[in-house]
Amino acid sequence: MTYTLSELALDIKNIIQTNGILEGSGRICSFVSKALMDKNFISDNLPDRTSDQKPREVLYEDKDTGFCICGHVYHTEAIGFPHDHGSSWAVYGQADGETEMTEWEIIKDNSDDDVIYVKPNKKYIMKSGDVHFYAQGDVHSPLRKEPVRLLRIEGVNLDNIKRSNIKAEDQKSSQGTVGK
Ligand SMILES: [Fe+2]
């Protein structure tokens, strides 16, 4: 039986309201993984994009708690630069293709120029079915060389969130706009 978007939304909402995100993040990841393993869920919610559509689609936004379930479909390479999600957390779920994810360590915060400087900490490949939780302030950068489909759960709709000004210590500027 197909796991539906509304069932995933209800499962996430119950966890957020009952346990809170830090205690419940592991269970949320489990439910996202369950959705990623369901071929019907993927075909229903992460369809191909036409040339006039954006890669990102907000599939569900919860009016009580504010979390969102988003579908991201990239048909071409997408290079993300180091970023956080402002005041929000996020769960990334890889439905199709591969993402090379780098996590960054903050080496200097709230400096005179209000820039957060970071250096790479670890790197891993997210494959189909892989899920990862990024807490508020976790700096990361995804690199997608081939077409990918992703599920992303956001604590609040990231379209409305101000991002931190982040630069890699060995780069002049690393504030990116793609693949966030
Ligand atoms: Fe991100």
Backbone and ligand atoms as CSV (ligand in chain L), in Angstrom:
chain,resi,resn,atom,element,x,y,z
A,1,MET,N,N,0.845,-1.198,0.000
A,1,MET,CA,C,0.000,0.000,0.000
A,1,MET,C,C,0.883,1.252,0.000
A,2,THR,N,N,0.480,2.205,-0.792
A,2,THR,CA,C,1.295,3.418,-0.944
A,2,THR,C,C,1.290,4.269,0.329
A,3,TYR,N,N,2.469,4.775,0.663
A,3,TYR,CA,C,2.601,5.771,1.735
A,3,TYR,C,C,2.334,7.124,1.087
A,4,THR,N,N,1.377,7.859,1.596
A,4,THR,CA,C,0.959,9.084,0.920
A,4,THR,C,C,1.592,10.324,1.558
A,5,LEU,N,N,1.546,11.426,0.814
A,5,LEU,CA,C,2.061,12.700,1.321
A,5,LEU,C,C,1.326,13.115,2.595
A,6,SER,N,N,0.020,12.944,2.617
A,6,SER,CA,C,-0.735,13.357,3.805
A,6,SER,C,C,-0.390,12.484,5.008
A,7,GLU,N,N,-0.090,11.204,4.770
A,7,GLU,CA,C,0.332,10.339,5.887
A,7,GLU,C,C,1.701,10.760,6.409
A,8,LEU,N,N,2.627,11.079,5.492
A,8,LEU,CA,C,3.953,11.550,5.923
A,8,LEU,C,C,3.820,12.844,6.725
A,9,ALA,N,N,2.988,13.749,6.235
A,9,ALA,CA,C,2.794,15.032,6.927
A,9,ALA,C,C,2.241,14.811,8.332
A,10,LEU,N,N,1.290,13.910,8.458
A,10,LEU,CA,C,0.681,13.649,9.765
A,10,LEU,C,C,1.688,13.005,10.715
A,11,ASP,N,N,2.491,12.070,10.185
A,11,ASP,CA,C,3.514,11.421,11.024
A,11,ASP,C,C,4.528,12.443,11.539
A,12,ILE,N,N,4.973,13.350,10.653
A,12,ILE,CA,C,5.951,14.367,11.069
A,12,ILE,C,C,5.328,15.318,12.090
A,13,LYS,N,N,4.116,15.717,11.820
A,13,LYS,CA,C,3.441,16.666,12.720
A,13,LYS,C,C,3.276,16.071,14.118
A,14,ASN,N,N,2.910,14.809,14.177
A,14,ASN,CA,C,2.735,14.153,15.482
A,14,ASN,C,C,4.044,14.149,16.274
A,15,ILE,N,N,5.154,13.900,15.569
A,15,ILE,CA,C,6.454,13.866,16.248
A,15,ILE,C,C,6.839,15.259,16.741
A,16,ILE,N,N,6.673,16.256,15.888
A,16,ILE,CA,C,7.037,17.627,16.276
A,16,ILE,C,C,6.215,18.080,17.485
A,17,GLN,N,N,4.933,17.776,17.454
A,17,GLN,CA,C,4.064,18.233,18.545
A,17,GLN,C,C,4.262,17.421,19.823
A,18,THR,N,N,4.648,16.157,19.685
A,18,THR,CA,C,4.779,15.290,20.856
A,18,THR,C,C,6.186,15.341,21.459
A,19,ASN,N,N,7.207,15.249,20.577
A,19,ASN,CA,C,8.586,15.115,21.064
A,19,ASN,C,C,9.434,16.359,20.862
A,20,GLY,N,N,9.078,17.190,19.871
A,20,GLY,CA,C,9.963,18.297,19.496
A,20,GLY,C,C,11.001,17.796,18.513
A,21,ILE,N,N,11.646,18.733,17.805
A,21,ILE,CA,C,12.507,18.336,16.691
A,21,ILE,C,C,13.793,17.656,17.155
A,22,LEU,N,N,14.419,18.127,18.219
A,22,LEU,CA,C,15.713,17.544,18.580
A,22,LEU,C,C,15.558,16.104,19.073
A,23,GLU,N,N,14.544,15.854,19.870
A,23,GLU,CA,C,14.298,14.485,20.338
A,23,GLU,C,C,13.705,13.626,19.221
A,24,GLY,N,N,12.920,14.236,18.330
A,24,GLY,CA,C,12.179,13.460,17.338
A,24,GLY,C,C,12.824,13.370,15.965
A,25,SER,N,N,13.991,13.989,15.774
A,25,SER,CA,C,14.565,14.050,14.424
A,25,SER,C,C,14.836,12.657,13.842
A,26,GLY,N,N,15.267,11.721,14.673
A,26,GLY,CA,C,15.557,10.376,14.182
A,26,GLY,C,C,14.316,9.683,13.647
A,27,ARG,N,N,13.207,9.871,14.334
A,27,ARG,CA,C,11.952,9.251,13.877
A,27,ARG,C,C,11.439,9.940,12.615
A,28,ILE,N,N,11.632,11.257,12.529
A,28,ILE,CA,C,11.244,11.941,11.297
A,28,ILE,C,C,12.056,11.403,10.124
A,29,CYS,N,N,13.354,11.210,10.340
A,29,CYS,CA,C,14.201,10.639,9.274
A,29,CYS,C,C,13.689,9.267,8.858
A,30,SER,N,N,13.229,8.482,9.814
A,30,SER,CA,C,12.711,7.149,9.486
A,30,SER,C,C,11.481,7.232,8.592
A,31,PHE,N,N,10.615,8.182,8.886
A,31,PHE,CA,C,9.415,8.326,8.052
A,31,PHE,C,C,9.775,8.870,6.662
A,32,VAL,N,N,10.746,9.765,6.593
A,32,VAL,CA,C,11.189,10.259,5.278
A,32,VAL,C,C,11.789,9.102,4.476
A,33,SER,N,N,12.557,8.251,5.137
A,33,SER,CA,C,13.139,7.082,4.473
A,33,SER,C,C,12.044,6.161,3.945
A,34,LYS,N,N,11.009,5.988,4.744
A,34,LYS,CA,C,9.871,5.159,4.312
A,34,LYS,C,C,9.260,5.722,3.025
A,35,ALA,N,N,9.124,7.045,2.951
A,35,ALA,CA,C,8.575,7.679,1.738
A,35,ALA,C,C,9.513,7.473,0.549
A,36,LEU,N,N,10.824,7.585,0.793
A,36,LEU,CA,C,11.802,7.462,-0.295
A,36,LEU,C,C,11.815,6.054,-0.882
A,37,MET,N,N,11.462,5.066,-0.063
A,37,MET,CA,C,11.469,3.676,-0.528
A,37,MET,C,C,10.202,3.322,-1.291
A,38,ASP,N,N,9.234,4.224,-1.303
A,38,ASP,CA,C,7.940,3.954,-1.932
A,38,ASP,C,C,7.926,4.536,-3.350
A,39,LYS,N,N,7.969,3.678,-4.339
A,39,LYS,CA,C,8.049,4.148,-5.726
A,39,LYS,C,C,6.841,5.013,-6.105
A,40,ASN,N,N,5.683,4.663,-5.584
A,40,ASN,CA,C,4.487,5.450,-5.907
A,40,ASN,C,C,4.564,6.845,-5.275
A,41,PHE,N,N,5.105,6.911,-4.059
A,41,PHE,CA,C,5.268,8.212,-3.407
A,41,PHE,C,C,6.157,9.107,-4.273
A,42,ILE,N,N,7.257,8.541,-4.771
A,42,ILE,CA,C,8.198,9.327,-5.575
A,42,ILE,C,C,7.553,9.771,-6.890
A,43,SER,N,N,6.913,8.852,-7.575
A,43,SER,CA,C,6.319,9.229,-8.866
A,43,SER,C,C,5.172,10.223,-8.680
A,44,ASP,N,N,4.453,10.114,-7.568
A,44,ASP,CA,C,3.328,11.035,-7.331
A,44,ASP,C,C,3.803,12.431,-6.935
A,45,ASN,N,N,4.918,12.511,-6.191
A,45,ASN,CA,C,5.293,13.783,-5.569
A,45,ASN,C,C,6.567,14.427,-6.109
A,46,LEU,N,N,7.379,13.658,-6.836
A,46,LEU,CA,C,8.618,14.214,-7.389
A,46,LEU,C,C,8.681,13.989,-8.898
A,47,PRO,N,N,7.690,14.500,-9.635
A,47,PRO,CA,C,7.685,14.286,-11.088
A,47,PRO,C,C,8.719,15.172,-11.779
A,48,ASP,N,N,8.991,14.855,-13.047
A,48,ASP,CA,C,9.894,15.682,-13.843
A,48,ASP,C,C,9.392,17.119,-13.894
A,49,ARG,N,N,10.348,18.049,-14.018
A,49,ARG,CA,C,9.989,19.456,-14.168
A,49,ARG,C,C,10.037,19.835,-15.647
A,50,THR,N,N,9.143,20.708,-16.058
A,50,THR,CA,C,9.236,21.265,-17.401
A,50,THR,C,C,10.193,22.447,-17.356
A,51,SER,N,N,10.603,22.938,-18.519
A,51,SER,CA,C,11.628,23.987,-18.575
A,51,SER,C,C,11.171,25.276,-17.892
A,52,ASP,N,N,9.877,25.507,-17.787
A,52,ASP,CA,C,9.407,26.740,-17.151
A,52,ASP,C,C,9.075,26.554,-15.667
A,53,GLN,N,N,9.354,25.376,-15.133
A,53,GLN,CA,C,9.099,25.135,-13.707
A,53,GLN,C,C,10.387,25.251,-12.912
A,54,LYS,N,N,10.254,25.683,-11.655
A,54,LYS,CA,C,11.404,25.719,-10.760
A,54,LYS,C,C,11.697,24.309,-10.247
A,55,PRO,N,N,12.967,24.057,-9.862
A,55,PRO,CA,C,13.285,22.729,-9.305
A,55,PRO,C,C,12.538,22.451,-8.000
A,56,ARG,N,N,12.239,23.525,-7.258
A,56,ARG,CA,C,11.656,23.375,-5.915
A,56,ARG,C,C,10.142,23.524,-5.937
A,57,GLU,N,N,9.463,22.606,-5.240
A,57,GLU,CA,C,8.014,22.706,-5.072
A,57,GLU,C,C,7.669,22.443,-3.614
A,58,VAL,N,N,6.911,23.349,-3.003
A,58,VAL,CA,C,6.416,23.111,-1.649
A,58,VAL,C,C,5.192,22.204,-1.763
A,59,LEU,N,N,5.339,20.978,-1.291
A,59,LEU,CA,C,4.274,19.983,-1.432
A,59,LEU,C,C,3.252,20.099,-0.308
A,60,TYR,N,N,3.741,20.506,0.879
A,60,TYR,CA,C,2.852,20.602,2.051
A,60,TYR,C,C,3.442,21.624,3.003
A,61,GLU,N,N,2.601,22.477,3.561
A,61,GLU,CA,C,3.040,23.433,4.582
A,61,GLU,C,C,2.062,23.362,5.739
A,62,ASP,N,N,2.565,23.082,6.929
A,62,ASP,CA,C,1.686,22.877,8.073
A,62,ASP,C,C,1.315,24.209,8.720
A,63,LYS,N,N,0.037,24.463,8.819
A,63,LYS,CA,C,-0.428,25.769,9.299
A,63,LYS,C,C,-0.248,25.903,10.811
A,64,ASP,N,N,-0.123,24.812,11.530
A,64,ASP,CA,C,0.011,24.888,12.988
A,64,ASP,C,C,1.461,25.009,13.440
A,65,THR,N,N,2.330,24.178,12.888
A,65,THR,CA,C,3.723,24.161,13.355
A,65,THR,C,C,4.683,24.857,12.399
A,66,GLY,N,N,4.274,25.034,11.133
A,66,GLY,CA,C,5.097,25.759,10.164
A,66,GLY,C,C,6.025,24.904,9.316
A,67,PHE,N,N,6.146,23.597,9.620
A,67,PHE,CA,C,7.092,22.799,8.819
A,67,PHE,C,C,6.574,22.594,7.402
A,68,CYS,N,N,7.490,22.329,6.486
A,68,CYS,CA,C,7.154,22.123,5.076
A,68,CYS,C,C,7.747,20.819,4.572
A,69,ILE,N,N,7.054,20.217,3.650
A,69,ILE,CA,C,7.612,19.098,2.884
A,69,ILE,C,C,7.805,19.600,1.462
A,70,CYS,N,N,9.041,19.548,0.980
A,70,CYS,CA,C,9.357,20.098,-0.343
A,70,CYS,C,C,9.925,19.008,-1.246
A,71,GLY,N,N,9.616,19.142,-2.529
A,71,GLY,CA,C,10.196,18.267,-3.536
A,71,GLY,C,C,11.151,19.068,-4.391
A,72,HIS,N,N,12.378,18.570,-4.518
A,72,HIS,CA,C,13.376,19.240,-5.351
A,72,HIS,C,C,13.786,18.284,-6.473
A,73,VAL,N,N,13.639,18.731,-7.696
A,73,VAL,CA,C,14.025,17.910,-8.850
A,73,VAL,C,C,14.952,18.740,-9.728
A,74,TYR,N,N,16.209,18.295,-9.824
A,74,TYR,CA,C,17.204,18.984,-10.656
A,74,TYR,C,C,17.530,18.098,-11.850
A,75,HIS,N,N,17.374,18.657,-13.032
A,75,HIS,CA,C,17.673,17.886,-14.241
A,75,HIS,C,C,19.101,18.104,-14.716
A,76,THR,N,N,19.767,19.095,-14.128
A,76,THR,CA,C,21.155,19.374,-14.512
A,76,THR,C,C,22.002,19.507,-13.249
A,77,GLU,N,N,23.287,19.704,-13.430
A,77,GLU,CA,C,24.202,19.868,-12.296
A,77,GLU,C,C,23.739,21.017,-11.389
A,78,ALA,N,N,23.855,20.824,-10.088
A,78,ALA,CA,C,23.498,21.875,-9.129
A,78,ALA,C,C,24.595,21.961,-8.076
A,79,ILE,N,N,25.232,23.114,-8.003
A,79,ILE,CA,C,26.340,23.307,-7.070
A,79,ILE,C,C,25.876,24.207,-5.927
A,80,GLY,N,N,25.880,23.681,-4.713
A,80,GLY,CA,C,25.501,24.468,-3.560
A,80,GLY,C,C,26.741,24.904,-2.795
A,81,PHE,N,N,26.760,26.134,-2.356
A,81,PHE,CA,C,27.881,26.652,-1.584
A,81,PHE,C,C,27.556,26.533,-0.091
A,82,PRO,N,N,28.555,26.679,0.792
A,82,PRO,CA,C,28.283,26.502,2.227
A,82,PRO,C,C,27.180,27.447,2.704
A,83,HIS,N,N,26.209,26.877,3.404
A,83,HIS,CA,C,25.087,27.671,3.894
A,83,HIS,C,C,24.483,26.994,5.115
A,84,ASP,N,N,23.732,27.775,5.876
A,84,ASP,CA,C,22.865,27.179,6.887
A,84,ASP,C,C,21.424,27.506,6.504
A,85,HIS,N,N,20.506,27.188,7.375
A,85,HIS,CA,C,19.105,27.465,7.084
A,85,HIS,C,C,18.553,28.485,8.068
A,86,GLY,N,N,19.408,29.465,8.413
A,86,GLY,CA,C,18.957,30.513,9.323
A,86,GLY,C,C,18.455,29.908,10.622
A,87,SER,N,N,17.240,30.235,10.986
A,87,SER,CA,C,16.671,29.761,12.248
A,87,SER,C,C,15.978,28.409,12.115
A,88,SER,N,N,16.100,27.790,10.964
A,88,SER,CA,C,15.370,26.536,10.720
A,88,SER,C,C,16.285,25.310,10.734
A,89,TRP,N,N,15.698,24.160,10.989
A,89,TRP,CA,C,16.355,22.866,10.774
A,89,TRP,C,C,15.879,22.330,9.431
A,90,ALA,N,N,16.516,21.242,8.978
A,90,ALA,CA,C,16.061,20.607,7.734
A,90,ALA,C,C,16.451,19.133,7.738
A,91,VAL,N,N,15.641,18.348,7.056
A,91,VAL,CA,C,15.961,16.948,6.788
A,91,VAL,C,C,16.066,16.794,5.276
A,92,TYR,N,N,17.206,16.263,4.813
A,92,TYR,CA,C,17.396,15.995,3.391
A,92,TYR,C,C,17.198,14.508,3.149
A,93,GLY,N,N,16.399,14.179,2.159
A,93,GLY,CA,C,16.213,12.778,1.773
A,93,GLY,C,C,16.475,12.600,0.290
A,94,GLN,N,N,17.383,11.696,-0.035
A,94,GLN,CA,C,17.755,11.474,-1.439
A,94,GLN,C,C,16.824,10.431,-2.041
A,95,ALA,N,N,16.037,10.845,-3.031
A,95,ALA,CA,C,15.117,9.903,-3.673
A,95,ALA,C,C,15.769,9.215,-4.855
A,96,ASP,N,N,16.503,9.971,-5.646
A,96,ASP,CA,C,17.090,9.436,-6.868
A,96,ASP,C,C,18.375,10.205,-7.176
A,97,GLY,N,N,19.373,9.517,-7.739
A,97,GLY,CA,C,20.651,10.156,-8.025
A,97,GLY,C,C,21.510,10.237,-6.774
A,98,GLU,N,N,22.609,10.997,-6.869
A,98,GLU,CA,C,23.548,11.118,-5.748
A,98,GLU,C,C,23.852,12.584,-5.432
A,99,THR,N,N,24.022,12.859,-4.160
A,99,THR,CA,C,24.462,14.177,-3.702
A,99,THR,C,C,25.764,14.004,-2.934
A,100,GLU,N,N,26.789,14.761,-3.335
A,100,GLU,CA,C,28.024,14.803,-2.544
A,100,GLU,C,C,27.871,15.937,-1.544
A,101,MET,N,N,27.753,15.570,-0.273
A,101,MET,CA,C,27.492,16.578,0.765
A,101,MET,C,C,28.763,16.858,1.572
A,102,THR,N,N,29.060,18.120,1.759
A,102,THR,CA,C,30.162,18.529,2.630
A,102,THR,C,C,29.576,19.229,3.847
A,103,GLU,N,N,30.039,18.830,5.028
A,103,GLU,CA,C,29.670,19.549,6.255
A,103,GLU,C,C,30.851,20.427,6.645
A,104,TRP,N,N,30.555,21.634,7.130
A,104,TRP,CA,C,31.572,22.631,7.417
A,104,TRP,C,C,31.580,22.962,8.901
A,105,GLU,N,N,32.781,23.219,9.405
A,105,GLU,CA,C,32.958,23.597,10.808
A,105,GLU,C,C,33.125,25.113,10.889
A,106,ILE,N,N,32.403,25.722,11.812
A,106,ILE,CA,C,32.514,27.166,11.988
A,106,ILE,C,C,33.805,27.492,12.733
A,107,ILE,N,N,34.622,28.348,12.142
A,107,ILE,CA,C,35.889,28.690,12.798
A,107,ILE,C,C,35.881,30.116,13.360
A,108,LYS,N,N,34.958,30.927,12.856
A,108,LYS,CA,C,34.878,32.295,13.372
A,108,LYS,C,C,33.460,32.811,13.116
A,109,ASP,N,N,32.792,33.175,14.195
A,109,ASP,CA,C,31.403,33.610,14.077
A,109,ASP,C,C,31.276,35.039,14.608
A,110,ASN,N,N,30.318,35.765,14.025
A,110,ASN,CA,C,30.021,37.119,14.490
A,110,ASN,C,C,31.266,38.006,14.560
A,111,SER,N,N,32.060,37.920,13.531
A,111,SER,CA,C,33.231,38.779,13.473
A,111,SER,C,C,32.800,40.205,13.135
A,112,ASP,N,N,33.754,41.087,13.040
A,112,ASP,CA,C,33.437,42.497,12.819
A,112,ASP,C,C,32.606,42.711,11.555
A,113,ASP,N,N,32.883,41.901,10.536
A,113,ASP,CA,C,32.143,42.090,9.288
A,113,ASP,C,C,30.893,41.203,9.209
A,114,ASP,N,N,30.502,40.597,10.353
A,114,ASP,CA,C,29.278,39.812,10.428
A,114,ASP,C,C,29.293,38.599,9.500
A,115,VAL,N,N,30.479,38.114,9.221
A,115,VAL,CA,C,30.607,36.933,8.363
A,115,VAL,C,C,30.950,35.724,9.219
A,116,ILE,N,N,30.354,34.585,8.902
A,116,ILE,CA,C,30.718,33.331,9.554
A,116,ILE,C,C,31.705,32.613,8.634
A,117,TYR,N,N,32.908,32.374,9.152
A,117,TYR,CA,C,33.925,31.677,8.356
A,117,TYR,C,C,33.924,30.191,8.715
A,118,VAL,N,N,34.084,29.359,7.689
A,118,VAL,CA,C,33.992,27.913,7.901
A,118,VAL,C,C,35.125,27.193,7.176
A,119,LYS,N,N,35.386,25.967,7.644
A,119,LYS,CA,C,36.322,25.088,6.931
A,119,LYS,C,C,35.670,23.715,6.811
A,120,PRO,N,N,36.002,22.959,5.742
A,120,PRO,CA,C,35.355,21.652,5.549
A,120,PRO,C,C,35.667,20.698,6.681
A,121,ASN,N,N,34.675,19.953,7.107
A,121,ASN,CA,C,34.814,19.032,8.227
A,121,ASN,C,C,34.708,17.582,7.781
A,122,LYS,N,N,33.656,17.263,7.030
A,122,LYS,CA,C,33.545,15.905,6.494
A,122,LYS,C,C,32.714,15.916,5.221
A,123,LYS,N,N,32.882,14.863,4.441
A,123,LYS,CA,C,32.232,14.767,3.141
A,123,LYS,C,C,31.673,13.358,2.990
A,124,TYR,N,N,30.484,13.265,2.398
A,124,TYR,CA,C,29.898,11.932,2.183
A,124,TYR,C,C,28.944,11.986,0.990
A,125,ILE,N,N,28.660,10.808,0.469
A,125,ILE,CA,C,27.751,10.691,-0.659
A,125,ILE,C,C,26.383,10.246,-0.152
A,126,MET,N,N,25.360,10.989,-0.507
A,126,MET,CA,C,23.993,10.571,-0.199
A,126,MET,C,C,23.423,9.870,-1.432
A,127,LYS,N,N,23.014,8.617,-1.220
A,127,LYS,CA,C,22.441,7.823,-2.307
A,127,LYS,C,C,20.955,7.616,-2.063
A,128,SER,N,N,20.317,7.030,-3.062
A,128,SER,CA,C,18.877,6.811,-2.985
A,128,SER,C,C,18.496,6.131,-1.673
A,129,GLY,N,N,17.605,6.765,-0.930
A,129,GLY,CA,C,17.144,6.227,0.350
A,129,GLY,C,C,17.848,6.826,1.555
A,130,ASP,N,N,18.959,7.542,1.327
A,130,ASP,CA,C,19.697,8.139,2.447
A,130,ASP,C,C,18.991,9.405,2.959
A,131,VAL,N,N,19.014,9.574,4.276
A,131,VAL,CA,C,18.341,10.711,4.921
A,131,VAL,C,C,19.294,11.320,5.932
A,132,HIS,N,N,19.311,12.654,6.026
A,132,HIS,CA,C,20.192,13.293,6.995
A,132,HIS,C,C,19.494,14.510,7.614
A,133,PHE,N,N,19.677,14.638,8.920
A,133,PHE,CA,C,19.103,15.772,9.657
A,133,PHE,C,C,20.165,16.845,9.865
A,134,TYR,N,N,19.828,18.094,9.574
A,134,TYR,CA,C,20.712,19.234,9.820
A,134,TYR,C,C,20.007,20.156,10.821
A,135,ALA,N,N,20.614,20.259,11.990
A,135,ALA,CA,C,20.036,21.111,13.029
A,135,ALA,C,C,20.229,22.583,12.663
A,136,GLN,N,N,19.538,23.443,13.369
A,136,GLN,CA,C,19.696,24.885,13.165
A,136,GLN,C,C,21.172,25.259,13.277
A,137,GLY,N,N,21.688,25.962,12.274
A,137,GLY,CA,C,23.070,26.428,12.306
A,137,GLY,C,C,24.080,25.465,11.704
A,138,ASP,N,N,23.680,24.241,11.386
A,138,ASP,CA,C,24.607,23.299,10.749
A,138,ASP,C,C,24.913,23.786,9.327
A,139,VAL,N,N,26.209,23.963,9.033
A,139,VAL,CA,C,26.615,24.482,7.717
A,139,VAL,C,C,26.968,23.303,6.807
A,140,HIS,N,N,26.452,23.332,5.597
A,140,HIS,CA,C,26.648,22.223,4.671
A,140,HIS,C,C,26.595,22.741,3.241
A,141,SER,N,N,27.061,21.932,2.287
A,141,SER,CA,C,26.990,22.318,0.876
A,141,SER,C,C,26.812,21.068,0.028
A,142,PRO,N,N,25.729,21.016,-0.738
A,142,PRO,CA,C,25.486,19.855,-1.598
A,142,PRO,C,C,26.025,20.080,-3.005
A,143,LEU,N,N,26.579,19.025,-3.583
A,143,LEU,CA,C,27.036,19.059,-4.970
A,143,LEU,C,C,26.334,17.926,-5.712
A,144,ARG,N,N,25.624,18.303,-6.753
A,144,ARG,CA,C,24.889,17.295,-7.532
A,144,ARG,C,C,25.336,17.390,-8.970
A,145,LYS,N,N,26.048,16.360,-9.413
A,145,LYS,CA,C,26.620,16.394,-10.761
A,145,LYS,C,C,25.660,15.826,-11.797
A,146,GLU,N,N,24.744,14.989,-11.336
A,146,GLU,CA,C,23.792,14.351,-12.243
A,146,GLU,C,C,22.387,14.723,-11.787
A,147,PRO,N,N,21.379,14.460,-12.630
A,147,PRO,CA,C,20.003,14.741,-12.208
A,147,PRO,C,C,19.650,14.034,-10.896
A,148,VAL,N,N,18.925,14.736,-10.039
A,148,VAL,CA,C,18.555,14.169,-8.736
A,148,VAL,C,C,17.106,14.523,-8.395
A,149,ARG,N,N,16.547,13.696,-7.532
A,149,ARG,CA,C,15.239,13.990,-6.921
A,149,ARG,C,C,15.423,13.912,-5.410
A,150,LEU,N,N,14.896,14.911,-4.710
A,150,LEU,CA,C,15.087,14.997,-3.265
A,150,LEU,C,C,13.774,15.317,-2.568
A,151,LEU,N,N,13.657,14.823,-1.354
A,151,LEU,CA,C,12.629,15.301,-0.434
A,151,LEU,C,C,13.339,16.140,0.605
A,152,ARG,N,N,12.800,17.297,0.928
A,152,ARG,CA,C,13.407,18.085,1.993
A,152,ARG,C,C,12.307,18.550,2.944
A,153,ILE,N,N,12.510,18.259,4.206
A,153,ILE,CA,C,11.587,18.722,5.235
A,153,ILE,C,C,12.229,19.934,5.888
A,154,GLU,N,N,11.519,21.021,5.973
A,154,GLU,CA,C,12.059,22.261,6.532
A,154,GLU,C,C,11.256,22.643,7.774
A,155,GLY,N,N,11.950,23.101,8.812
A,155,GLY,CA,C,11.261,23.495,10.040
A,155,GLY,C,C,10.262,24.611,9.792
A,156,VAL,N,N,10.651,25.535,8.945
A,156,VAL,CA,C,9.747,26.562,8.423
A,156,VAL,C,C,10.093,26.732,6.941
A,157,ASN,N,N,9.173,27.286,6.192
A,157,ASN,CA,C,9.390,27.446,4.751
A,157,ASN,C,C,10.632,28.302,4.502
A,158,LEU,N,N,11.652,27.712,3.914
A,158,LEU,CA,C,12.927,28.415,3.749
A,158,LEU,C,C,12.852,29.549,2.724
A,159,ASP,N,N,11.770,29.625,1.997
A,159,ASP,CA,C,11.589,30.772,1.085
A,159,ASP,C,C,11.534,32.076,1.879
A,160,ASN,N,N,11.159,31.967,3.157
A,160,ASN,CA,C,10.946,33.164,3.971
A,160,ASN,C,C,12.014,33.350,5.052
A,161,ILE,N,N,13.114,32.606,4.959
A,161,ILE,CA,C,14.132,32.623,6.011
A,161,ILE,C,C,15.379,33.362,5.531
A,162,LYS,N,N,15.895,34.243,6.388
A,162,LYS,CA,C,17.143,34.941,6.075
A,162,LYS,C,C,18.325,34.016,6.378
A,163,ARG,N,N,19.240,33.902,5.415
A,163,ARG,CA,C,20.395,33.029,5.581
A,163,ARG,C,C,21.562,33.806,6.183
A,164,SER,N,N,22.439,33.059,6.863
A,164,SER,CA,C,23.652,33.675,7.396
A,164,SER,C,C,24.626,33.980,6.263
A,165,ASN,N,N,25.502,34.928,6.503
A,165,ASN,CA,C,26.554,35.269,5.539
A,165,ASN,C,C,27.763,34.385,5.830
A,166,ILE,N,N,27.952,33.369,5.014
A,166,ILE,CA,C,28.964,32.338,5.285
A,166,ILE,C,C,30.015,32.329,4.186
A,167,LYS,N,N,31.278,32.261,4.614
A,167,LYS,CA,C,32.375,32.167,3.656
A,167,LYS,C,C,33.343,31.080,4.087
A,168,ALA,N,N,33.814,30.321,3.101
A,168,ALA,CA,C,34.872,29.364,3.385
A,168,ALA,C,C,36.163,30.133,3.617
A,169,GLU,N,N,36.984,29.662,4.558
A,169,GLU,CA,C,38.182,30.423,4.935
A,169,GLU,C,C,39.161,30.571,3.777
A,170,ASP,N,N,39.113,29.625,2.809
A,170,ASP,CA,C,40.053,29.683,1.696
A,170,ASP,C,C,39.412,30.210,0.412
A,171,GLN,N,N,38.234,30.805,0.556
A,171,GLN,CA,C,37.574,31.362,-0.616
A,171,GLN,C,C,37.203,32.807,-0.343
A,172,LYS,N,N,37.224,33.593,-1.381
A,172,LYS,CA,C,36.901,35.009,-1.235
A,172,LYS,C,C,35.424,35.158,-0.867
A,173,SER,N,N,34.570,34.460,-1.601
A,173,SER,CA,C,33.152,34.503,-1.313
A,173,SER,C,C,32.534,33.169,-1.675
A,174,SER,N,N,31.741,32.625,-0.771
A,174,SER,CA,C,31.147,31.331,-1.039
A,174,SER,C,C,29.635,31.348,-0.821
A,175,GLN,N,N,29.067,32.522,-0.839
A,175,GLN,CA,C,27.618,32.613,-0.682
A,175,GLN,C,C,26.983,32.182,-1.994
A,176,GLY,N,N,26.309,31.060,-1.993
A,176,GLY,CA,C,25.759,30.524,-3.238
A,176,GLY,C,C,24.263,30.696,-3.316
A,177,THR,N,N,23.739,30.376,-4.459
A,177,THR,CA,C,22.294,30.510,-4.644
A,177,THR,C,C,21.665,29.216,-5.154
A,178,VAL,N,N,22.477,28.244,-5.476
A,178,VAL,CA,C,21.950,27.032,-6.098
A,178,VAL,C,C,22.040,25.871,-5.138
A,179,GLY,N,N,21.022,25.034,-5.157
A,179,GLY,CA,C,21.094,23.763,-4.447
A,179,GLY,C,C,21.028,23.887,-2.953
A,180,LYS,N,N,20.372,24.891,-2.431
A,180,LYS,CA,C,20.289,25.050,-0.996
A,180,LYS,C,C,19.273,24.101,-0.392
L,1,LIG,FE,FE,20.766,23.201,2.857
